[in-house]
Amino acid sequence: MPLQKIGQLVDTLGVEADLDEGDLPTDAFVILKVIKADGTVTLASARSDGLDWITRLGMLTAAQAIENSGYTEASTDND
């Protein structure tokens, strides 16, 4: 299968991120559920240029922990 840019696909699927003004996303790792023409279901992945394997593994591990625990960022206020 030829490589395809997936930005528009991700937009079409309605994917959004909660980013604050001034946040600077640096890398992306995307996991896609794909239904093939013959009906089989598979997973595919894509990543941003320059994303090394150890960072990708760390992002995936952190995402799994967040999804499994319902992690929310602690308040950074020092009140």
C-alpha positions in Angstrom: 0.0 0.0 0.0 1.4 3.4 -0.9 2.1 5.9 1.9 -0.6 8.6 2.2 -0.7 11.9 4.1 -3.4 11.5 6.8 -4.0 15.0 8.1 -7.2 15.4 6.2 -8.3 11.9 7.2 -7.8 12.7 10.8 -9.7 16.0 10.4 -12.6 14.0 8.7 -12.7 11.6 11.6 -13.3 14.6 13.9 -10.1 14.2 15.9 -9.4 17.2 18.2 -6.8 18.0 20.8 -7.1 20.2 23.9 -4.3 22.7 23.4 -3.9 26.1 25.0 -2.7 29.2 23.2 1.1 29.1 23.0 1.3 25.3 23.2 3.7 23.9 20.6 3.0 20.3 19.5 6.2 18.7 18.4 5.4 15.1 17.5 2.5 12.9 16.6 1.9 9.1 16.7 -1.5 8.1 15.2 -3.1 4.6 15.5 -5.8 3.9 13.0 -8.4 1.1 12.9 -8.7 0.1 9.2 -11.4 -2.0 7.6 -9.9 -3.5 4.5 -11.8 -3.9 1.2 -12.3 -7.6 2.0 -13.9 -6.8 5.4 -10.9 -7.7 7.6 -10.0 -5.3 10.4 -6.5 -4.3 11.1 -4.5 -1.5 12.8 -2.1 0.9 11.1 0.1 3.6 12.5 1.7 6.8 11.4 4.1 9.1 12.9 5.6 12.5 12.4 9.0 12.9 10.7 11.8 12.6 13.1 9.9 10.8 15.8 12.4 8.2 17.1 11.4 4.8 18.4 12.1 5.4 22.1 9.9 8.6 22.1 7.2 6.8 20.2 7.3 3.9 22.7 7.2 6.5 25.6 4.2 8.3 24.0 2.4 5.0 23.5 3.1 3.8 27.0 1.9 7.1 28.5 -1.2 7.2 26.4 -2.1 3.6 27.5 -1.6 4.6 31.2 -3.8 7.7 30.7 -6.6 5.7 28.9 -6.5 3.0 31.5 -6.6 5.3 34.6 -8.6 8.3 33.5 -5.5 10.4 34.4 -6.1 14.2 34.6 -3.3 16.7 35.0 -2.9 18.0 38.5 -3.5 21.7 39.1 -0.4 23.8 38.7 -1.7 26.5 41.0 0.3 27.1 44.1 -2.6 28.5 46.2 
